[in-house]
Amino acid sequence: MSVVDLDSDDAAGIAFLAEWSDRVDPGEAESIAIALTRGWLVGLEDLEARRLLDRTVGPGRWINCANVLIDAVTAGLLSLPDAEAAFQSLDVYSSYMKAGVTSLKAMLR
């Protein structure tokens, strides 16, 4: 993962930012613009933004916090109890609960 800013000299990035600013919140628009310009995955929790991204550019272009934590557990970089604690401490955990997802363990393959 990398933290980057959108460069005003990046014409393609600015074009994506303009396009996505009409569709999603400013933070998501900038993240999507950077990811699409560079061919990266974008970290998104916003369900509507993920759906729009899937419909517009196709599936497989985003990842969320649960995916990152599961990947860390699967890779042996984080214990399941530590990942569960991190998952349950997320600001967006209540959204996961509303969707019926209360633990990472249930999502492990």
N, CA, C and O of each residue as an XYZ file, in Angstrom:
436
protein
N       0.839     -1.169      0.000
C       0.000      0.000      0.000
C       0.885      1.234      0.000
O       1.982      1.239      0.560
N       0.389      2.261     -0.632
C       1.110      3.524     -0.675
C       0.143      4.669     -0.452
O      -1.022      4.604     -0.844
N       0.639      5.709      0.176
C      -0.126      6.937      0.317
C       0.432      7.907     -0.707
O       1.625      8.210     -0.697
N      -0.425      8.394     -1.588
C       0.006      9.325     -2.633
C      -1.040     10.419     -2.793
O      -2.183     10.278     -2.359
N      -0.628     11.496     -3.416
C      -1.529     12.596     -3.749
C      -1.707     12.645     -5.254
O      -0.844     12.192     -6.005
N      -2.809     13.187     -5.683
C      -3.043     13.389     -7.108
C      -2.261     14.613     -7.545
O      -2.395     15.685     -6.954
N      -1.455     14.461     -8.562
C      -0.617     15.534     -9.073
C      -1.405     16.339    -10.103
O      -2.001     15.764    -11.013
N      -1.413     17.652     -9.967
C      -2.169     18.499    -10.897
C      -1.603     18.455    -12.313
O      -2.280     18.863    -13.256
N      -0.378     17.970    -12.478
C       0.208     17.806    -13.810
C      -0.232     16.512    -14.489
O       0.065     16.290    -15.663
N      -0.940     15.660    -13.746
C      -1.395     14.370    -14.260
C      -2.757     14.563    -14.948
O      -3.801     14.508    -14.298
N      -2.734     14.788    -16.248
C      -3.967     15.083    -16.993
C      -4.988     13.953    -16.903
O      -6.180     14.205    -16.728
N      -4.530     12.718    -17.021
C      -5.456     11.580    -16.936
C      -6.064     11.487    -15.541
O      -7.260     11.233    -15.398
N      -5.251     11.690    -14.525
C      -5.743     11.650    -13.150
C      -6.761     12.740    -12.887
O      -7.779     12.499    -12.239
N      -6.496     13.932    -13.380
C      -7.427     15.054    -13.201
C      -8.730     14.780    -13.949
O      -9.807     15.119    -13.459
N      -8.641     14.171    -15.126
C      -9.851     13.816    -15.881
C     -10.684     12.787    -15.113
O     -11.905     12.913    -15.026
N     -10.016     11.764    -14.553
C     -10.744     10.785    -13.735
C     -11.345     11.443    -12.500
O     -12.464     11.113    -12.106
N     -10.618     12.369    -11.889
C     -11.129     13.069    -10.716
C     -12.389     13.850    -11.072
O     -13.370     13.812    -10.329
N     -12.373     14.546    -12.181
C     -13.550     15.301    -12.611
C     -14.726     14.365    -12.871
O     -15.854     14.654    -12.472
N     -14.467     13.262    -13.530
C     -15.515     12.289    -13.835
C     -16.116     11.694    -12.561
O     -17.337     11.600    -12.437
N     -15.272     11.297    -11.622
C     -15.752     10.622    -10.418
C     -16.275     11.583     -9.355
O     -17.031     11.172     -8.474
N     -15.885     12.863     -9.423
C     -16.380     13.841     -8.449
C     -17.880     14.036     -8.553
O     -18.529     14.418     -7.579
N     -18.431     13.777     -9.718
C     -19.885     13.880     -9.904
C     -20.613     12.645     -9.391
O     -21.838     12.662     -9.273
N     -19.891     11.582     -9.087
C     -20.507     10.300     -8.742
C     -20.385      9.920     -7.265
O     -21.292      9.308     -6.699
N     -19.252     10.288     -6.641
C     -18.978      9.847     -5.270
C     -18.428     11.015     -4.449
O     -18.206     12.106     -4.976
N     -18.216     10.778     -3.177
C     -17.647     11.799     -2.295
C     -16.236     12.168     -2.738
O     -15.577     11.385     -3.422
N     -15.763     13.361     -2.352
C     -14.435     13.818     -2.802
C     -13.285     12.869     -2.479
O     -12.409     12.664     -3.319
N     -13.269     12.290     -1.285
C     -12.188     11.370     -0.930
C     -12.166     10.133     -1.795
O     -11.109      9.687     -2.241
N     -13.348      9.581     -2.031
C     -13.438      8.410     -2.905
C     -13.068      8.781     -4.335
O     -12.396      8.011     -5.021
N     -13.499      9.948     -4.787
C     -13.192     10.377     -6.161
C     -11.687     10.475     -6.380
O     -11.171     10.013     -7.398
N     -10.985     11.078     -5.425
C      -9.532     11.202     -5.576
C      -8.855      9.835     -5.515
O      -7.953      9.552     -6.304
N      -9.287      8.992     -4.586
C      -8.699      7.651     -4.485
C      -8.919      6.851     -5.759
O      -8.006      6.185     -6.248
N     -10.122      6.917     -6.291
C     -10.434      6.204     -7.537
C      -9.609      6.752     -8.691
O      -9.080      5.984     -9.494
N      -9.495      8.064     -8.782
C      -8.717      8.678     -9.869
C      -7.265      8.220     -9.831
O      -6.699      7.858    -10.862
N      -6.666      8.235     -8.654
C      -5.271      7.806     -8.521
C      -5.134      6.335     -8.900
O      -4.232      5.965     -9.651
N      -6.026      5.500     -8.383
C      -5.940      4.061     -8.660
C      -6.122      3.755    -10.140
O      -5.360      2.975    -10.710
N      -7.125      4.362    -10.765
C      -7.370      4.085    -12.182
C      -6.219      4.563    -13.052
O      -5.854      3.895    -14.019
N      -5.645      5.712    -12.720
C      -4.536      6.249    -13.499
C      -3.311      5.343    -13.435
O      -2.583      5.191    -14.416
N      -3.096      4.743    -12.266
C      -1.876      3.959    -12.065
C      -2.083      2.456    -12.171
O      -1.130      1.690    -12.029
N      -3.317      2.026    -12.420
C      -3.593      0.602    -12.524
C      -3.554     -0.112    -11.185
O      -3.256     -1.305    -11.121
N      -3.852      0.608    -10.123
C      -3.815      0.055     -8.776
C      -5.203     -0.341     -8.314
O      -6.208      0.068     -8.896
N      -5.247     -1.149     -7.252
C      -6.489     -1.361     -6.515
C      -6.743     -0.122     -5.679
O      -5.805      0.549     -5.248
N      -7.999      0.176     -5.453
C      -8.337      1.303     -4.580
C      -8.982      0.761     -3.309
O      -9.828     -0.131     -3.369
N      -8.586      1.295     -2.176
C      -9.179      0.915     -0.908
C     -10.474      1.676     -0.701
O     -10.466      2.900     -0.563
N     -11.590      0.952     -0.678
C     -12.903      1.594     -0.546
C     -13.779      0.856      0.444
O     -13.819     -0.374      0.447
N     -14.467      1.584      1.268
C     -15.489      1.007      2.133
C     -16.882      1.416      1.664
O     -17.856      0.726      1.965
N     -16.992      2.504      0.947
C     -18.280      3.023      0.514
C     -18.924      2.063     -0.496
O     -18.414      1.871     -1.600
N     -20.035      1.474     -0.101
C     -20.696      0.452     -0.927
C     -21.113      0.992     -2.287
O     -20.899      0.332     -3.304
N     -21.700      2.177     -2.323
C     -22.139      2.746     -3.601
C     -20.947      3.015     -4.518
O     -21.023      2.775     -5.723
N     -19.853      3.510     -3.954
C     -18.660      3.761     -4.766
C     -18.103      2.457     -5.330
O     -17.669      2.411     -6.481
N     -18.116      1.395     -4.518
C     -17.649      0.089     -5.016
C     -18.539     -0.414     -6.143
O     -18.045     -0.928     -7.147
N     -19.844     -0.268     -5.978
C     -20.771     -0.714     -7.035
C     -20.576      0.080     -8.318
O     -20.579     -0.495     -9.407
N     -20.409      1.385     -8.204
C     -20.169      2.219     -9.390
C     -18.864      1.843    -10.080
O     -18.790      1.792    -11.307
N     -17.850      1.584     -9.289
C     -16.561      1.185     -9.850
C     -16.693     -0.145    -10.583
O     -16.175     -0.300    -11.688
N     -17.383     -1.100     -9.974
C     -17.615     -2.396    -10.630
C     -18.356     -2.221    -11.952
O     -17.997     -2.835    -12.957
N     -19.383     -1.386    -11.949
C     -20.181     -1.187    -13.170
C     -19.431     -0.415    -14.242
O     -19.611     -0.665    -15.434
N     -18.599      0.515    -13.826
C     -17.932      1.398    -14.785
C     -16.667      0.799    -15.379
O     -16.472      0.851    -16.593
N     -15.806      0.231    -14.542
C     -14.527     -0.291    -15.039
C     -14.382     -1.795    -14.871
O     -13.383     -2.378    -15.291
N     -15.380     -2.423    -14.256
C     -15.353     -3.867    -14.074
C     -14.926     -4.259    -12.671
O     -14.318     -3.467    -11.951
N     -15.250     -5.486    -12.289
C     -14.914     -5.958    -10.944
C     -13.413     -6.164    -10.767
O     -12.655     -6.238    -11.734
N     -13.012     -6.253     -9.512
C     -11.619     -6.540     -9.212
C     -10.718     -5.328     -9.123
O      -9.497     -5.462     -9.207
N     -11.296     -4.139     -8.954
C     -10.490     -2.912     -8.913
C     -10.432     -2.276     -7.531
O      -9.782     -1.246     -7.352
N     -11.116     -2.889     -6.535
C     -11.119     -2.313     -5.194
C     -10.862     -3.396     -4.155
O     -11.012     -4.590     -4.417
N     -10.475     -2.947     -2.980
C     -10.266     -3.806     -1.822
C     -10.779     -3.030     -0.610
O     -10.729     -1.800     -0.594
N     -11.271     -3.745      0.405
C     -11.738     -3.050      1.606
C     -10.923     -3.518      2.816
O     -10.047     -4.375      2.693
N     -11.221     -2.946      3.978
C     -10.460     -3.271      5.197
C     -10.526     -4.749      5.533
O      -9.517     -5.343      5.911
N     -11.694     -5.347      5.401
C     -11.836     -6.771      5.709
C     -10.926     -7.601      4.810
O     -10.286     -8.541      5.280
N     -10.861     -7.266      3.527
C      -9.979     -7.986      2.603
C      -8.515     -7.871      3.023
O      -7.781     -8.859      2.989
N      -8.092     -6.678      3.417
C      -6.705     -6.463      3.826
C      -6.389     -7.300      5.063
O      -5.346     -7.951      5.126
N      -7.284     -7.282      6.039
C      -7.057     -8.053      7.269
C      -7.048     -9.555      6.996
O      -6.204    -10.272      7.534
N      -7.955    -10.031      6.184
C      -7.989    -11.457      5.839
C      -6.712    -11.864      5.104
O      -6.134    -12.914      5.384
N      -6.282    -11.031      4.172
C      -5.038    -11.327      3.450
C      -3.846    -11.379      4.403
O      -2.960    -12.219      4.244
N      -3.820    -10.483      5.397
C      -2.718    -10.479      6.369
C      -2.728    -11.751      7.215
O      -1.670    -12.305      7.512
N      -3.916    -12.217      7.603
C      -4.024    -13.460      8.370
C      -3.588    -14.639      7.510
O      -2.809    -15.483      7.954
N      -4.082    -14.696      6.297
C      -3.763    -15.795      5.381
C      -2.260    -15.861      5.087
O      -1.698    -16.946      4.940
N      -1.621    -14.703      5.005
C      -0.189    -14.644      4.726
C       0.654    -14.893      5.974
O       1.881    -14.956      5.892
N       0.004    -15.036      7.130
C       0.735    -15.272      8.364
C       1.366    -14.021      8.957
O       2.253    -14.116      9.805
N       0.918    -12.858      8.522
C       1.478    -11.598      9.007
C       0.736    -11.049     10.217
O       1.224    -10.140     10.889
N      -0.441    -11.598     10.496
C      -1.284    -11.119     11.590
C      -2.069    -12.306     12.123
O      -2.568    -13.127     11.353
N      -2.175    -12.392     13.434
C      -2.955    -13.492     14.004
C      -4.442    -13.193     13.826
O      -4.843    -12.033     13.728
N      -5.241    -14.233     13.787
C      -6.683    -14.043     13.642
C      -7.259    -13.223     14.805
O      -8.066    -12.326     14.560
N      -6.872    -13.497     16.063
C      -7.412    -12.666     17.153
C      -7.048    -11.180     17.009
O      -7.873    -10.311     17.291
N      -5.819    -10.890     16.572
C      -5.422     -9.494     16.371
C      -6.194     -8.864     15.210
O      -6.591     -7.701     15.281
N      -6.404     -9.636     14.145
C      -7.172     -9.139     13.001
C      -8.620     -8.887     13.399
O      -9.209     -7.881     13.004
N      -9.199     -9.805     14.187
C     -10.579     -9.625     14.656
C     -10.690     -8.359     15.508
O     -11.650     -7.600     15.371
N      -9.718     -8.133     16.379
C      -9.731     -6.929     17.221
C      -9.642     -5.669     16.364
O     -10.356     -4.697     16.609
N      -8.768     -5.685     15.362
C      -8.647     -4.533     14.467
C      -9.943     -4.329     13.685
O     -10.404     -3.197     13.532
N     -10.525     -5.408     13.193
C     -11.767     -5.344     12.421
C     -12.886     -4.721     13.251
O     -13.603     -3.839     12.780
N     -13.026     -5.183     14.478
C     -14.107     -4.695     15.332
C     -13.877     -3.264     15.814
O     -14.807     -2.624     16.306
N     -12.660     -2.758     15.682
C     -12.374     -1.379     16.081
C     -12.563     -0.377     14.946
O     -12.486      0.832     15.166
N     -12.808     -0.871     13.741
C     -12.979      0.023     12.584
C     -14.226      0.895     12.728
O     -15.245      0.453     13.258
N     -14.134      2.125     12.255
C     -15.308      3.009     12.226
C     -16.429      2.409     11.389
O     -17.607      2.642     11.662
N     -16.065      1.642     10.377
C     -17.057      1.066      9.470
C     -17.570     -0.297      9.923
O     -18.355     -0.929      9.216
N     -17.132     -0.755     11.098
C     -17.560     -2.076     11.575
C     -19.084     -2.171     11.664
O     -19.652     -3.220     11.361
N     -19.744     -1.104     12.070
C     -21.213     -1.144     12.177
C     -21.862     -1.417     10.819
O     -22.908     -2.062     10.751
N     -21.252     -0.933      9.752
C     -21.777     -1.217      8.408
C     -21.635     -2.697      8.070
O     -22.529     -3.290      7.465
N     -20.529     -3.282      8.455
C     -20.350     -4.722      8.252
C     -21.402     -5.503      9.044
O     -21.990     -6.460      8.541
N     -21.629     -5.072     10.305
C     -22.618     -5.758     11.143
C     -24.011     -5.682     10.520
O     -24.758     -6.660     10.539
N     -24.354     -4.525      9.972
C     -25.661     -4.368      9.313
C     -25.806     -5.321      8.135
O     -26.910     -5.758      7.808
N     -24.684     -5.637      7.506
C     -24.690     -6.569      6.374
C     -24.585     -8.016      6.838
O     -24.540     -8.929      6.014
N     -24.545     -8.233      8.156
C     -24.487     -9.585      8.692
C     -23.090    -10.143      8.863
O     -22.931    -11.329      9.151
N     -22.074     -9.312      8.691
C     -20.687     -9.755      8.837
C     -20.195     -9.288     10.203
O     -19.960     -8.099     10.416
N     -20.043    -10.232     11.122
C     -19.620     -9.870     12.472
C     -18.220    -10.351     12.813
O     -17.671     -9.978     13.850
N     -17.636    -11.179     11.948
C     -16.268    -11.648     12.211
C     -15.545    -11.944     10.907
O     -16.156    -12.252      9.883
N     -14.244    -11.840     10.980
C     -13.408    -12.202      9.827
C     -13.363    -13.711      9.640
O     -13.295    -14.210      8.517
N     -13.402    -14.424     10.746
C     -13.300    -15.880     10.694
C     -14.369    -16.465      9.757
O     -14.096    -17.402      9.007
N     -15.573    -15.911      9.805
C     -16.656    -16.389      8.940
C     -16.370    -16.119      7.464
O     -16.939    -16.775      6.591
N     -15.492    -15.158      7.183
C     -15.200    -14.801      5.789
C     -13.964    -15.502      5.249
O     -13.704    -15.460      4.046
N     -13.193    -16.152      6.132
C     -11.989    -16.854      5.669
C     -12.360    -18.024      4.767
O     -13.348    -18.716      5.018
N     -11.595    -18.239      3.750
C     -11.860    -19.327      2.804
C     -11.228    -20.594      3.275
O     -11.341    -21.624      2.611
